[in-house]
């Protein structure tokens, strides 16, 4: 097993039974997101299993830390799973959370039974500048001086209302703060949009689920995916872009359930 760096304790939202039923599931959200983005799907999955959705470090209500790369994110997830004392869990991760989930499965395969990676591949992407522009837009919104989300949206100055709404989901108007460590995320953006060189392979069942309208998982990525995850299945969700859980929530939940339930009830 590959050593991981020190972890921070993650704030998590729990759904479903505390114990029993099918294998518990941990869901890791994407960049600039939080556990709240997955509430609807988590509640559906939690009908017959525990579902744990953490805020990743530097997001939501979890601690801030100056380090933000995939070994660190994987260390946090490993500590969370070990604290649950439930044995190997099923791991689901979207985008940045998908890369964290892949890193965890490769470094600590003893903690992951099944792995689902949503619309991301184990490769570097070239859009760090786009994400840094979004951070700059958020910096332009001083939480101490805005009273409404519409006022904040105007100050963001982004042309895509869906992106603006997503980013503003991390603006806490009551506490007058961003629930994002913008400094750390900006400093580590090359690592976030990039990839590292993890050792080992994850031999467990793995699903890569891509949005049909998303460019993130491409045919040329398949060789790299199967080199690290030899049991990987690749599928596309019709009518979905990068944010599968928002574009096609019912279909995303159904795909997750079908793959996770294929293991049968937990013995």
Number of C-alpha atoms within 10 A of each C-alpha: 10 14 9 18 13 11 18 19 17 22 18 21 15 18 19 19 14 13 13 15 16 20 25 28 26 25 25 29 27 22 19 23 23 26 23 17 17 19 15 14 19 25 17 17 21 19 14 17 23 23 27 23 24 27 24 32 26 24 26 26 17 19 16 19 15 13 16 21 21 25 23 21 26 26 23 24 28 21 15 20 21 14 11 14 9 13 15 19 23 20 28 27 23 25 22 27 25 27 31 29 29 31 28 29 27 23 23 20 20 16 20 25 22 23 28 25 27 31 28 27 23 21 16 15 15 9 12 18 13 10 18 17 13 20 19 14 17 25 15 13 21 14 19 11 11 15 12 10 15 12 12 22 19 12 16 20 15 16 9 8 11 10 12 19 15 13 21 22 18 19 21 14 17 9 10 14 14 21 21 25 18 19 14 15 24 20 14 17 18 19 17 23 20 19 17 15 8 16 12 16 16 27 16 17 20 25 22 23 22 27 25 18 14 18 12 18 24 12 6 8 14 16 11 13 19 16 13 19 23 16 15 21 15 15 16 17 19 14 13 20 20 20 17 25 20 15 16 17 16 15 16 20 18 15 17 18 13 11 15 26 13 9 13 9 13 11 7
